[in-house]
Amino acid sequence: MKLYLNHKGVTLIEILASITILFLVLLYFLSFFGQATLLSTKTEDRLTAINIAEKVLNEVSDDSAVYTGINQLIDGTIYHQMEIIQLNGKQYFPYVSLTPETPESLHLKVVHVQIYAQEDYSPGATPASEIYGYKKEESP
């Protein structure tokens, strides 16, 4: 009976301590959402660059590629710049190098495509995506 007559309530300090603990736990879990959003954005940019690289490789193989006339020396190789591609509010800079690194009897040229995203477009930067392929050359 004495237990039921005890009217002690929860003190203000206990309430503040429980709210603080709850806030810290929520803050810890909410930090995951920011990291997940950042990872999702970077993954989307990388996939976009890969798709653009594949598109550019197909255009070069089909002889439908449009070059800007601007050449750039990257790692000792001359790369030809293609038209800047705007997608998802960002600019992507495609560069193409054609080199005859295969035996002459095969009539193939190695196509190296590098895509630079707007944020990391500077000399010596790492490309957002790069891809290799072959282009059939006409027999003489």
QUIVEN-V970722 format. One record per helix or strand of 2 or more residues. SS is the DSSP state (A for helix, B for strand). FROM is the first residue (numbers start at 1). TO is the last residue. If there is no record, write none. Layout:
SS;FROM;TO + SS;FROM;TO
//
This chain:
A;2;5 + A;12;61 + B;67;74 + B;77;82 + B;85;87 + B;90;99 + A;104;106 + B;108;117 + B;129;136
//
